[in-house]
Amino acid sequence: MPKPSLTTTAISILSFILGAWLLFDGTRKLVTGYYTGEQTMGLGPWATIVTSIGVQPADMAFPFLFLGVIWIVNGIIVLLGANNRYERAIAISIVTLFYALPGTLVGAVTILFSLRERKLLGRAG
């Protein structure tokens, strides 16, 4: 397995961080009944977004768990150099853009880095 580029490593690290956070926050909601910071600061901008489409923020615990697992698997897939790894990273990033602010930031950076790596691979291949 060739050594991953710095950009690929960054995509994987961001994937692991966001995935771990989503797993943690979704699990915390299921165990305690509250998301992180919900009792002190309130919910983040993501809650307004999901509410506007008719979903209650309380119902997002399982989707958070699911997205967390997908992000962690995505990080592994990118590191291992699987085919279509950047397309997969872009797809999960698009799905997670609604998770304002952390998902939006990580998703946007992941999309940009993935497009950059795809372009570099196209030149090398």
N, CA, C and O atoms as a printed pandas DataFrame, in Angstrom:
     atom_number atom_name residue_name chain_id  residue_number  x_coord  y_coord  z_coord
0              1         N          MET        A               1    0.859   -1.184    0.000
1              2        CA          MET        A               1    0.000    0.000    0.000
2              3         C          MET        A               1    0.896    1.235    0.000
3              4         O          MET        A               1    1.732    1.389    0.890
4              5         N          PRO        A               2    0.730    2.124   -0.995
5              6        CA          PRO        A               2    1.548    3.338   -1.035
6              7         C          PRO        A               2    1.175    4.281    0.109
7              8         O          PRO        A               2    0.048    4.270    0.605
8              9         N          LYS        A               3    2.134    5.081    0.503
9             10        CA          LYS        A               3    1.906    6.046    1.575
10            11         C          LYS        A               3    0.882    7.075    1.102
11            12         O          LYS        A               3    1.034    7.650    0.024
12            13         N          PRO        A               4   -0.183    7.317    1.917
13            14        CA          PRO        A               4   -1.203    8.286    1.499
14            15         C          PRO        A               4   -0.644    9.713    1.495
15            16         O          PRO        A               4    0.252   10.048    2.270
16            17         N          SER        A               5   -1.186   10.530    0.616
17            18        CA          SER        A               5   -0.775   11.929    0.556
18            19         C          SER        A               5   -1.257   12.671    1.794
19            20         O          SER        A               5   -2.097   12.172    2.544
20            21         N          LEU        A               6   -0.727   13.846    1.995
21            22        CA          LEU        A               6   -1.139   14.670    3.128
22            23         C          LEU        A               6   -2.628   15.007    3.044
23            24         O          LEU        A               6   -3.319   15.033    4.062
24            25         N          THR        A               7   -3.114   15.262    1.842
25            26        CA          THR        A               7   -4.528   15.574    1.650
26            27         C          THR        A               7   -5.396   14.370    1.976
27            28         O          THR        A               7   -6.432   14.510    2.625
28            29         N          THR        A               8   -4.988   13.199    1.536
29            30        CA          THR        A               8   -5.728   11.974    1.834
30            31         C          THR        A               8   -5.750   11.720    3.334
31            32         O          THR        A               8   -6.782   11.339    3.887
32            33         N          THR        A               9   -4.628   11.929    3.986
33            34        CA          THR        A               9   -4.559   11.775    5.441
34            35         C          THR        A               9   -5.491   12.765    6.125
35            36         O          THR        A               9   -6.168   12.413    7.091
36            37         N          ALA        A              10   -5.532   13.996    5.634
37            38        CA          ALA        A              10   -6.427   15.007    6.210
38            39         C          ALA        A              10   -7.895   14.601    6.060
39            40         O          ALA        A              10   -8.686   14.763    6.989
40            41         N          ILE        A              11   -8.252   14.076    4.892
41            42        CA          ILE        A              11   -9.630   13.608    4.678
42            43         C          ILE        A              11   -9.968   12.513    5.687
43            44         O          ILE        A              11  -11.046   12.520    6.281
44            45         N          SER        A              12   -9.051   11.581    5.877
45            46        CA          SER        A              12   -9.293   10.483    6.813
46            47         C          SER        A              12   -9.424   10.987    8.246
47            48         O          SER        A              12  -10.321   10.560    8.972
48            49         N          ILE        A              13   -8.546   11.882    8.654
49            50        CA          ILE        A              13   -8.611   12.424   10.019
50            51         C          ILE        A              13   -9.924   13.164   10.234
51            52         O          ILE        A              13  -10.584   12.979   11.256
52            53         N          LEU        A              14  -10.306   14.006    9.269
53            54        CA          LEU        A              14  -11.587   14.717    9.385
54            55         C          LEU        A              14  -12.754   13.737    9.445
55            56         O          LEU        A              14  -13.707   13.949   10.195
56            57         N          SER        A              15  -12.682   12.672    8.661
57            58        CA          SER        A              15  -13.729   11.641    8.667
58            59         C          SER        A              15  -13.833   10.985   10.034
59            60         O          SER        A              15  -14.933   10.794   10.551
60            61         N          PHE        A              16  -12.696   10.639   10.620
61            62        CA          PHE        A              16  -12.694   10.001   11.933
62            63         C          PHE        A              16  -13.225   10.948   13.016
63            64         O          PHE        A              16  -14.001   10.538   13.879
64            65         N          ILE        A              17  -12.807   12.202   12.964
65            66        CA          ILE        A              17  -13.249   13.168   13.983
66            67         C          ILE        A              17  -14.757   13.390   13.900
67            68         O          ILE        A              17  -15.453   13.302   14.911
68            69         N          LEU        A              18  -15.262   13.678   12.702
69            70        CA          LEU        A              18  -16.701   13.921   12.569
70            71         C          LEU        A              18  -17.489   12.659   12.892
71            72         O          LEU        A              18  -18.522   12.729   13.557
72            73         N          GLY        A              19  -17.015   11.508   12.428
73            74        CA          GLY        A              19  -17.694   10.251   12.722
74            75         C          GLY        A              19  -17.762    9.966   14.212
75            76         O          GLY        A              19  -18.806    9.568   14.729
76            77         N          ALA        A              20  -16.648   10.171   14.900
77            78        CA          ALA        A              20  -16.624    9.943   16.350
78            79         C          ALA        A              20  -17.568   10.901   17.067
79            80         O          ALA        A              20  -18.266   10.510   18.002
80            81         N          TRP        A              21  -17.587   12.159   16.623
81            82        CA          TRP        A              21  -18.485   13.134   17.248
82            83         C          TRP        A              21  -19.953   12.743   17.045
83            84         O          TRP        A              21  -20.745   12.778   17.986
84            85         N          LEU        A              22  -20.307   12.375   15.822
85            86        CA          LEU        A              22  -21.689   11.981   15.556
86            87         C          LEU        A              22  -22.082   10.748   16.366
87            88         O          LEU        A              22  -23.190   10.678   16.897
88            89         N          LEU        A              23  -21.178    9.782   16.461
89            90        CA          LEU        A              23  -21.449    8.593   17.282
90            91         C          LEU        A              23  -21.626    8.980   18.755
91            92         O          LEU        A              23  -22.556    8.523   19.421
92            93         N          PHE        A              24  -20.730    9.818   19.244
93            94        CA          PHE        A              24  -20.806   10.256   20.637
94            95         C          PHE        A              24  -22.109   10.999   20.922
95            96         O          PHE        A              24  -22.813   10.685   21.881
96            97         N          ASP        A              25  -22.421   11.980   20.087
97            98        CA          ASP        A              25  -23.595   12.819   20.340
98            99         C          ASP        A              25  -24.895   12.032   20.180
99           100         O          ASP        A              25  -25.828   12.212   20.963
100          101         N          GLY        A              26  -24.961   11.162   19.173
101          102        CA          GLY        A              26  -26.149   10.325   19.004
102          103         C          GLY        A              26  -26.330    9.367   20.170
103          104         O          GLY        A              26  -27.443    9.178   20.662
104          105         N          THR        A              27  -25.228    8.762   20.610
105          106        CA          THR        A              27  -25.293    7.855   21.764
106          107         C          THR        A              27  -25.676    8.612   23.024
107          108         O          THR        A              27  -26.478    8.127   23.822
108          109         N          ARG        A              28  -25.112    9.794   23.207
109          110        CA          ARG        A              28  -25.437   10.601   24.389
110          111         C          ARG        A              28  -26.924   10.928   24.424
111          112         O          ARG        A              28  -27.545   10.878   25.485
112          113         N          LYS        A              29  -27.500   11.261   23.269
113          114        CA          LYS        A              29  -28.926   11.567   23.194
114          115         C          LYS        A              29  -29.757   10.345   23.590
115          116         O          LYS        A              29  -30.737   10.468   24.324
116          117         N          LEU        A              30  -29.366    9.173   23.104
117          118        CA          LEU        A              30  -30.106    7.955   23.417
118          119         C          LEU        A              30  -29.979    7.570   24.892
119          120         O          LEU        A              30  -30.935    7.075   25.490
120          121         N          VAL        A              31  -28.808    7.795   25.475
121          122        CA          VAL        A              31  -28.566    7.392   26.864
122          123         C          VAL        A              31  -29.115    8.408   27.860
123          124         O          VAL        A              31  -29.767    8.028   28.833
124          125         N          THR        A              32  -28.860    9.699   27.629
125          126        CA          THR        A              32  -29.234   10.727   28.609
126          127         C          THR        A              32  -30.508   11.476   28.236
127          128         O          THR        A              32  -31.129   12.105   29.092
128          129         N          GLY        A              33  -30.900   11.413   26.968
129          130        CA          GLY        A              33  -32.052   12.171   26.508
130          131         C          GLY        A              33  -31.711   13.555   25.997
131          132         O          GLY        A              33  -32.594   14.306   25.584
132          133         N          TYR        A              34  -30.417   13.897   26.023
133          134        CA          TYR        A              34  -29.991   15.223   25.588
134          135         C          TYR        A              34  -28.765   15.130   24.695
135          136         O          TYR        A              34  -27.881   14.301   24.912
136          137         N          TYR        A              35  -28.728   16.000   23.679
137          138        CA          TYR        A              35  -27.514   16.148   22.889
138          139         C          TYR        A              35  -26.517   16.961   23.696
139          140         O          TYR        A              35  -26.893   17.626   24.661
140          141         N          THR        A              36  -25.261   16.912   23.312
141          142        CA          THR        A              36  -24.228   17.687   23.986
142          143         C          THR        A              36  -24.557   19.171   23.888
143          144         O          THR        A              36  -24.796   19.692   22.799
144          145         N          GLY        A              37  -24.566   19.837   25.018
145          146        CA          GLY        A              37  -24.835   21.271   25.068
146          147         C          GLY        A              37  -26.291   21.658   24.967
147          148         O          GLY        A              37  -26.609   22.845   25.046
148          149         N          GLU        A              38  -27.187   20.707   24.796
149          150        CA          GLU        A              38  -28.604   21.021   24.608
150          151         C          GLU        A              38  -29.187   21.747   25.817
151          152         O          GLU        A              38  -30.000   22.657   25.657
152          153         N          GLN        A              39  -28.782   21.357   27.020
153          154        CA          GLN        A              39  -29.334   21.968   28.228
154          155         C          GLN        A              39  -28.705   23.312   28.549
155          156         O          GLN        A              39  -29.327   24.132   29.225
156          157         N          THR        A              40  -27.494   23.557   28.086
157          158        CA          THR        A              40  -26.813   24.802   28.424
158          159         C          THR        A              40  -26.849   25.830   27.297
159          160         O          THR        A              40  -27.189   26.991   27.524
160          161         N          MET        A              41  -26.501   25.407   26.083
161          162        CA          MET        A              41  -26.425   26.343   24.966
162          163         C          MET        A              41  -27.583   26.197   23.992
163          164         O          MET        A              41  -27.814   27.075   23.160
164          165         N          GLY        A              42  -28.304   25.103   24.091
165          166        CA          GLY        A              42  -29.347   24.829   23.114
166          167         C          GLY        A              42  -28.759   24.053   21.949
167          168         O          GLY        A              42  -27.556   23.794   21.902
168          169         N          LEU        A              43  -29.604   23.693   21.028
169          170        CA          LEU        A              43  -29.157   22.940   19.857
170          171         C          LEU        A              43  -28.547   23.876   18.830
171          172         O          LEU        A              43  -28.829   25.074   18.824
172          173         N          GLY        A              44  -27.727   23.336   17.978
173          174        CA          GLY        A              44  -27.069   24.133   16.956
174          175         C          GLY        A              44  -27.986   24.440   15.787
175          176         O          GLY        A              44  -29.161   24.072   15.792
176          177         N          PRO        A              45  -27.441   25.120   14.782
177          178        CA          PRO        A              45  -28.226   25.499   13.610
178          179         C          PRO        A              45  -28.838   24.314   12.864
179          180         O          PRO        A              45  -29.840   24.474   12.166
180          181         N          TRP        A              46  -28.249   23.131   13.004
181          182        CA          TRP        A              46  -28.779   21.942   12.339
182          183         C          TRP        A              46  -30.213   21.667   12.770
183          184         O          TRP        A              46  -31.023   21.184   11.979
184          185         N          ALA        A              47  -30.527   21.977   14.031
185          186        CA          ALA        A              47  -31.879   21.706   14.549
186          187         C          ALA        A              47  -32.923   22.536   13.805
187          188         O          ALA        A              47  -34.020   22.052   13.527
188          189         N          THR        A              48  -32.588   23.763   13.487
189          190        CA          THR        A              48  -33.497   24.624   12.726
190          191         C          THR        A              48  -33.716   24.061   11.328
191          192         O          THR        A              48  -34.832   24.077   10.809
192          193         N          ILE        A              49  -32.647   23.567   10.730
193          194        CA          ILE        A              49  -32.733   23.017    9.375
194          195         C          ILE        A              49  -33.633   21.796    9.347
195          196         O          ILE        A              49  -34.528   21.709    8.507
196          197         N          VAL        A              50  -33.409   20.836   10.266
197          198        CA          VAL        A              50  -34.232   19.619   10.235
198          199         C          VAL        A              50  -35.668   19.909   10.642
199          200         O          VAL        A              50  -36.593   19.271   10.138
200          201         N          THR        A              51  -35.868   20.863   11.547
201          202        CA          THR        A              51  -37.227   21.229   11.941
202          203         C          THR        A              51  -37.983   21.822   10.758
203          204         O          THR        A              51  -39.179   21.577   10.595
204          205         N          SER        A              52  -37.287   22.602    9.931
205          206        CA          SER        A              52  -37.932   23.245    8.781
206          207         C          SER        A              52  -38.420   22.230    7.747
207          208         O          SER        A              52  -39.316   22.535    6.960
208          209         N          ILE        A              53  -37.843   21.035    7.741
209          210        CA          ILE        A              53  -38.307   20.005    6.807
210          211         C          ILE        A              53  -39.241   19.002    7.486
211          212         O          ILE        A              53  -39.594   17.971    6.915
212          213         N          GLY        A              54  -39.631   19.332    8.724
213          214        CA          GLY        A              54  -40.629   18.526    9.421
214          215         C          GLY        A              54  -40.093   17.396   10.285
215          216         O          GLY        A              54  -40.851   16.511   10.682
216          217         N          VAL        A              55  -38.801   17.411   10.582
217          218        CA          VAL        A              55  -38.204   16.375   11.427
218          219         C          VAL        A              55  -37.882   16.984   12.786
219          220         O          VAL        A              55  -37.318   18.075   12.864
220          221         N          GLN        A              56  -38.235   16.290   13.840
221          222        CA          GLN        A              56  -37.912   16.757   15.182
222          223         C          GLN        A              56  -36.437   16.458   15.483
223          224         O          GLN        A              56  -35.965   15.359   15.192
224          225         N          PRO        A              57  -35.708   17.414   16.059
225          226        CA          PRO        A              57  -34.300   17.169   16.392
226          227         C          PRO        A              57  -34.095   15.935   17.276
227          228         O          PRO        A              57  -33.074   15.256   17.167
228          229         N          ALA        A              58  -35.054   15.649   18.140
229          230        CA          ALA        A              58  -34.941   14.473   19.005
230          231         C          ALA        A              58  -34.893   13.180   18.198
231          232         O          ALA        A              58  -34.345   12.181   18.664
232          233         N          ASP        A              59  -35.457   13.188   17.003
233          234        CA          ASP        A              59  -35.485   11.997   16.154
234          235         C          ASP        A              59  -34.203   11.793   15.348
235          236         O          ASP        A              59  -34.124   10.869   14.538
236          237         N          MET        A              60  -33.220   12.628   15.556
237          238        CA          MET        A              60  -31.989   12.551   14.771
238          239         C          MET        A              60  -30.895   11.699   15.417
239          240         O          MET        A              60  -29.811   11.570   14.847
240          241         N          ALA        A              61  -31.150   11.119   16.586
241          242        CA          ALA        A              61  -30.118   10.332   17.265
242          243         C          ALA        A              61  -29.657    9.146   16.415
243          244         O          ALA        A              61  -28.455    8.943   16.240
244          245         N          PHE        A              62  -30.598    8.362   15.885
245          246        CA          PHE        A              62  -30.207    7.213   15.061
246          247         C          PHE        A              62  -29.564    7.633   13.746
247          248         O          PHE        A              62  -28.574    7.023   13.344
248          249         N          PRO        A              63  -30.084    8.653   13.054
249          250        CA          PRO        A              63  -29.352    9.116   11.862
250          251         C          PRO        A              63  -27.933    9.592   12.195
251          252         O          PRO        A              63  -27.018    9.392   11.397
252          253         N          PHE        A              64  -27.740   10.215   13.357
253          254        CA          PHE        A              64  -26.393   10.621   13.761
254          255         C          PHE        A              64  -25.499    9.397   13.941
255          256         O          PHE        A              64  -24.351    9.395   13.498
256          257         N          LEU        A              65  -26.018    8.369   14.583
257          258        CA          LEU        A              65  -25.236    7.136   14.754
258          259         C          LEU        A              65  -24.865    6.544   13.401
259          260         O          LEU        A              65  -23.717    6.159   13.178
260          261         N          PHE        A              66  -25.828    6.473   12.510
261          262        CA          PHE        A              66  -25.610    5.926   11.173
262          263         C          PHE        A              66  -24.564    6.748   10.415
263          264         O          PHE        A              66  -23.635    6.188    9.833
264          265         N          LEU        A              67  -24.715    8.072   10.424
265          266        CA          LEU        A              67  -23.743    8.931    9.739
266          267         C          LEU        A              67  -22.360    8.808   10.365
267          268         O          LEU        A              67  -21.351    8.828    9.661
268          269         N          GLY        A              68  -22.315    8.681   11.688
269          270        CA          GLY        A              68  -21.027    8.527   12.361
270          271         C          GLY        A              68  -20.291    7.285   11.891
271          272         O          GLY        A              68  -19.092    7.334   11.616
272          273         N          VAL        A              69  -21.004    6.177   11.800
273          274        CA          VAL        A              69  -20.396    4.931   11.320
274          275         C          VAL        A              69  -19.937    5.094    9.871
275          276         O          VAL        A              69  -18.841    4.665    9.510
276          277         N          ILE        A              70  -20.775    5.711    9.051
277          278        CA          ILE        A              70  -20.408    5.908    7.637
278          279         C          ILE        A              70  -19.156    6.780    7.516
279          280         O          ILE        A              70  -18.281    6.488    6.702
280          281         N          TRP        A              71  -19.063    7.836    8.309
281          282        CA          TRP        A              71  -17.880    8.701    8.259
282          283         C          TRP        A              71  -16.619    7.942    8.675
283          284         O          TRP        A              71  -15.567    8.109    8.058
284          285         N          ILE        A              72  -16.714    7.117    9.706
285          286        CA          ILE        A              72  -15.541    6.355   10.143
286          287         C          ILE        A              72  -15.136    5.340    9.073
287          288         O          ILE        A              72  -13.952    5.195    8.768
288          289         N          VAL        A              73  -16.113    4.646    8.509
289          290        CA          VAL        A              73  -15.824    3.708    7.421
290          291         C          VAL        A              73  -15.229    4.459    6.235
291          292         O          VAL        A              73  -14.307    3.966    5.586
292          293         N          ASN        A              74  -15.750    5.646    5.951
293          294        CA          ASN        A              74  -15.213    6.475    4.876
294          295         C          ASN        A              74  -13.736    6.783    5.113
295          296         O          ASN        A              74  -12.927    6.704    4.189
296          297         N          GLY        A              75  -13.392    7.130    6.336
297          298        CA          GLY        A              75  -11.989    7.415    6.649
298          299         C          GLY        A              75  -11.091    6.226    6.377
299          300         O          GLY        A              75   -9.981    6.379    5.867
300          301         N          ILE        A              76  -11.573    5.038    6.718
301          302        CA          ILE        A              76  -10.807    3.812    6.473
302          303         C          ILE        A              76  -10.679    3.548    4.975
303          304         O          ILE        A              76   -9.600    3.212    4.487
304          305         N          ILE        A              77  -11.786    3.700    4.253
305          306        CA          ILE        A              77  -11.781    3.467    2.800
306          307         C          ILE        A              77  -10.800    4.407    2.102
307          308         O          ILE        A              77  -10.060    3.989    1.212
308          309         N          VAL        A              78  -10.798    5.668    2.505
309          310        CA          VAL        A              78   -9.881    6.638    1.893
310          311         C          VAL        A              78   -8.432    6.260    2.202
311          312         O          VAL        A              78   -7.577    6.297    1.318
312          313         N          LEU        A              79   -8.159    5.897    3.453
313          314        CA          LEU        A              79   -6.790    5.527    3.825
314          315         C          LEU        A              79   -6.302    4.280    3.095
315          316         O          LEU        A              79   -5.139    4.198    2.702
316          317         N          LEU        A              80   -7.192    3.316    2.917
317          318        CA          LEU        A              80   -6.806    2.070    2.251
318          319         C          LEU        A              80   -6.652    2.233    0.742
319          320         O          LEU        A              80   -6.109    1.352    0.075
320          321         N          GLY        A              81   -7.126    3.348    0.204
321          322        CA          GLY        A              81   -6.955    3.605   -1.220
322          323         C          GLY        A              81   -7.916    2.849   -2.114
323          324         O          GLY        A              81   -7.589    2.532   -3.258
324          325         N          ALA        A              82   -9.104    2.557   -1.597
325          326        CA          ALA        A              82  -10.093    1.821   -2.383
326          327         C          ALA        A              82  -10.509    2.619   -3.620
327          328         O          ALA        A              82  -10.426    3.847   -3.645
328          329         N          ASN        A              83  -10.961    1.886   -4.651
329          330        CA          ASN        A              83  -11.474    2.552   -5.848
330          331         C          ASN        A              83  -12.661    3.429   -5.464
331          332         O          ASN        A              83  -13.411    3.096   -4.547
332          333         N          ASN        A              84  -12.825    4.514   -6.143
333          334        CA          ASN        A              84  -13.931    5.448   -5.932
334          335         C          ASN        A              84  -13.964    6.031   -4.518
335          336         O          ASN        A              84  -15.013    6.482   -4.060
336          337         N          ARG        A              85  -12.838    6.025   -3.836
337          338        CA          ARG        A              85  -12.812    6.529   -2.456
338          339         C          ARG        A              85  -13.182    8.003   -2.373
339          340         O          ARG        A              85  -13.856    8.418   -1.430
340          341         N          TYR        A              86  -12.756    8.784   -3.332
341          342        CA          TYR        A              86  -13.053   10.215   -3.271
342          343         C          TYR        A              86  -14.503   10.496   -3.642
343          344         O          TYR        A              86  -15.111   11.427   -3.115
344          345         N          GLU        A              87  -15.053    9.700   -4.540
345          346        CA          GLU        A              87  -16.475    9.857   -4.868
346          347         C          GLU        A              87  -17.334    9.520   -3.652
347          348         O          GLU        A              87  -18.339   10.180   -3.390
348          349         N          ARG        A              88  -16.931    8.486   -2.910
349          350        CA          ARG        A              88  -17.646    8.123   -1.685
350          351         C          ARG        A              88  -17.550    9.244   -0.657
351          352         O          ARG        A              88  -18.535    9.579    0.002
352          353         N          ALA        A              89  -16.366    9.818   -0.526
353          354        CA          ALA        A              89  -16.165   10.912    0.425
354          355         C          ALA        A              89  -17.029   12.116    0.047
355          356         O          ALA        A              89  -17.609   12.764    0.918
356          357         N          ILE        A              90  -17.112   12.408   -1.235
357          358        CA          ILE        A              90  -17.942   13.520   -1.700
358          359         C          ILE        A              90  -19.413   13.237   -1.409
359          360         O          ILE        A              90  -20.138   14.127   -0.965
360          361         N          ALA        A              91  -19.856   12.014   -1.652
361          362        CA          ALA        A              91  -21.264   11.656   -1.424
362          363         C          ALA        A              91  -21.650   11.811    0.042
363          364         O          ALA        A              91  -22.679   12.415    0.344
364          365         N          ILE        A              92  -20.851   11.280    0.955
365          366        CA          ILE        A              92  -21.198   11.403    2.375
366          367         C          ILE        A              92  -21.077   12.851    2.836
367          368         O          ILE        A              92  -21.798   13.277    3.738
368          369         N          SER        A              93  -20.188   13.595    2.235
369          370        CA          SER        A              93  -20.065   15.015    2.583
370          371         C          SER        A              93  -21.323   15.777    2.201
371          372         O          SER        A              93  -21.807   16.607    2.970
372          373         N          ILE        A              94  -21.849   15.502    1.030
373          374        CA          ILE        A              94  -23.072   16.173    0.571
374          375         C          ILE        A              94  -24.229   15.859    1.511
375          376         O          ILE        A              94  -25.007   16.743    1.870
376          377         N          VAL        A              95  -24.338   14.587    1.908
377          378        CA          VAL        A              95  -25.411   14.176    2.822
378          379         C          VAL        A              95  -25.292   14.892    4.170
379          380         O          VAL        A              95  -26.302   15.172    4.814
380          381         N          THR        A              96  -24.077   15.184    4.591
381          382        CA          THR        A              96  -23.840   15.742    5.920
382          383         C          THR        A              96  -23.790   17.268    5.936
383          384         O          THR        A              96  -23.657   17.860    7.006
384          385         N          LEU        A              97  -23.891   17.906    4.799
385          386        CA          LEU        A              97  -23.830   19.375    4.778
386          387         C          LEU        A              97  -24.921   20.023    5.631
387          388         O          LEU        A              97  -24.734   21.135    6.124
388          389         N          PHE        A              98  -26.060   19.341    5.814
389          390        CA          PHE        A              98  -27.142   19.901    6.627
390          391         C          PHE        A              98  -26.734   20.048    8.086
391          392         O          PHE        A              98  -27.313   20.863    8.805
392          393         N          TYR        A              99  -25.751   19.280    8.539
393          394        CA          TYR        A              99  -25.356   19.271    9.945
394          395         C          TYR        A              99  -24.500   20.506   10.229
395          396         O          TYR        A              99  -23.293   20.429   10.462
396          397         N          ALA        A             100  -25.193   21.651   10.196
397          398        CA          ALA        A             100  -24.517   22.930   10.373
398          399         C          ALA        A             100  -23.988   23.032   11.794
399          400         O          ALA        A             100  -24.742   22.810   12.742
400          401         N          LEU        A             101  -23.002   23.286   11.928
401          402        CA          LEU        A             101  -21.748   23.824   11.547
402          403         C          LEU        A             101  -20.654   22.778   11.371
403          404         O          LEU        A             101  -19.893   22.868   10.408
404          405         N          PRO        A             102  -20.541   21.789   12.257
405          406        CA          PRO        A             102  -19.418   20.862   12.059
406          407         C          PRO        A             102  -19.511   20.073   10.753
407          408         O          PRO        A             102  -18.513   19.930   10.046
408          409         N          GLY        A             103  -20.673   19.570   10.432
409          410        CA          GLY        A             103  -20.826   18.790    9.208
410          411         C          GLY        A             103  -20.634   19.625    7.962
411          412         O          GLY        A             103  -20.101   19.146    6.961
412          413         N          THR        A             104  -21.064   20.867    8.020
413          414        CA          THR        A             104  -20.913   21.766    6.876
414          415         C          THR        A             104  -19.438   22.058    6.623
415          416         O          THR        A             104  -18.972   21.999    5.485
416          417         N          LEU        A             105  -18.715   22.370    7.682
417          418        CA          LEU        A             105  -17.290   22.680    7.529
418          419         C          LEU        A             105  -16.495   21.461    7.069
419          420         O          LEU        A             105  -15.750   21.535    6.092
420          421         N          VAL        A             106  -16.655   20.336    7.776
421          422        CA          VAL        A             106  -15.916   19.123    7.406
422          423         C          VAL        A             106  -16.338   18.650    6.020
423          424         O          VAL        A             106  -15.496   18.238    5.222
424          425         N          GLY        A             107  -17.635   18.706    5.729
425          426        CA          GLY        A             107  -18.118   18.293    4.420
426          427         C          GLY        A             107  -17.536   19.134    3.303
427          428         O          GLY        A             107  -17.089   18.597    2.289
428          429         N          ALA        A             108  -17.536   20.444    3.475
429          430        CA          ALA        A             108  -17.004   21.330    2.436
430          431         C          ALA        A             108  -15.512   21.098    2.214
431          432         O          ALA        A             108  -15.054   21.022    1.074
432          433         N          VAL        A             109  -14.761   20.987    3.300
433          434        CA          VAL        A             109  -13.318   20.742    3.182
434          435         C          VAL        A             109  -13.067   19.384    2.528
435          436         O          VAL        A             109  -12.192   19.257    1.671
436          437         N          THR        A             110  -13.825   18.381    2.927
437          438        CA          THR        A             110  -13.665   17.038    2.353
438          439         C          THR        A             110  -13.983   17.042    0.865
439          440         O          THR        A             110  -13.280   16.403    0.082
440          441         N          ILE        A             111  -15.027   17.749    0.469
441          442        CA          ILE        A             111  -15.359   17.848   -0.958
442          443         C          ILE        A             111  -14.210   18.502   -1.728
443          444         O          ILE        A             111  -13.794   17.999   -2.772
444          445         N          LEU        A             112  -13.705   19.609   -1.222
445          446        CA          LEU        A             112  -12.604   20.304   -1.906
446          447         C          LEU        A             112  -11.360   19.428   -1.997
447          448         O          LEU        A             112  -10.745   19.325   -3.058
448          449         N          PHE        A             113  -10.988   18.794   -0.880
449          450        CA          PHE        A             113   -9.802   17.929   -0.885
450          451         C          PHE        A             113   -9.998   16.726   -1.809
451          452         O          PHE        A             113   -9.076   16.332   -2.522
452          453         N          SER        A             114  -11.194   16.147   -1.796
453          454        CA          SER        A             114  -11.463   14.980   -2.646
454          455         C          SER        A             114  -11.407   15.347   -4.118
455          456         O          SER        A             114  -10.855   14.601   -4.927
456          457         N          LEU        A             115  -11.974   16.491   -4.466
457          458        CA          LEU        A             115  -11.900   16.937   -5.865
458          459         C          LEU        A             115  -10.454   17.174   -6.282
459          460         O          LEU        A             115  -10.064   16.850   -7.404
460          461         N          ARG        A             116   -9.666   17.738   -5.380
461          462        CA          ARG        A             116   -8.244   17.979   -5.662
462          463         C          ARG        A             116   -7.523   16.655   -5.899
463          464         O          ARG        A             116   -6.771   16.521   -6.864
464          465         N          GLU        A             117   -7.746   15.686   -5.030
465          466        CA          GLU        A             117   -7.078   14.391   -5.164
466          467         C          GLU        A             117   -7.531   13.659   -6.422
467          468         O          GLU        A             117   -6.715   13.026   -7.093
468          469         N          ARG        A             118   -8.814   13.734   -6.750
469          470        CA          ARG        A             118   -9.318   13.100   -7.981
470          471         C          ARG        A             118   -8.627   13.706   -9.193
471          472         O          ARG        A             118   -8.245   12.997  -10.124
472          473         N          LYS        A             119   -8.473   15.017   -9.171
473          474        CA          LYS        A             119   -7.819   15.694  -10.293
474          475         C          LYS        A             119   -6.365   15.253  -10.400
475          476         O          LYS        A             119   -5.878   15.000  -11.502
476          477         N          LEU        A             120   -5.661   15.157   -9.267
477          478        CA          LEU        A             120   -4.276   14.713   -9.282
478          479         C          LEU        A             120   -4.164   13.262   -9.751
479          480         O          LEU        A             120   -3.241   12.914  -10.488
480          481         N          LEU        A             121   -5.104   12.421   -9.324
481          482        CA          LEU        A             121   -5.097   11.011   -9.764
482          483         C          LEU        A             121   -5.333   10.907  -11.262
483          484         O          LEU        A             121   -4.742   10.065  -11.939
484          485         N          GLY        A             122   -6.214   11.784  -11.781
485          486        CA          GLY        A             122   -6.495   11.774  -13.215
486          487         C          GLY        A             122   -5.261   12.079  -14.045
487          488         O          GLY        A             122   -5.073   11.526  -15.128
488          489         N          ARG        A             123   -4.429   12.958  -13.528
489          490        CA          ARG        A             123   -3.194   13.288  -14.244
490          491         C          ARG        A             123   -2.183   12.157  -14.178
491          492         O          ARG        A             123   -1.448   11.905  -15.133
492          493         N          ALA        A             124   -2.156   11.472  -13.021
493          494        CA          ALA        A             124   -1.172   10.404  -12.842
494          495         C          ALA        A             124   -1.577    9.141  -13.595
495          496         O          ALA        A             124   -0.722    8.367  -14.026
496          497         N          GLY        A             125   -2.910    8.934  -13.755
497          498        CA          GLY        A             125   -3.399    7.696  -14.342
498          499         C          GLY        A             125   -3.533    7.693  -15.803
499          500         O          GLY        A             125   -3.940    6.686  -16.383
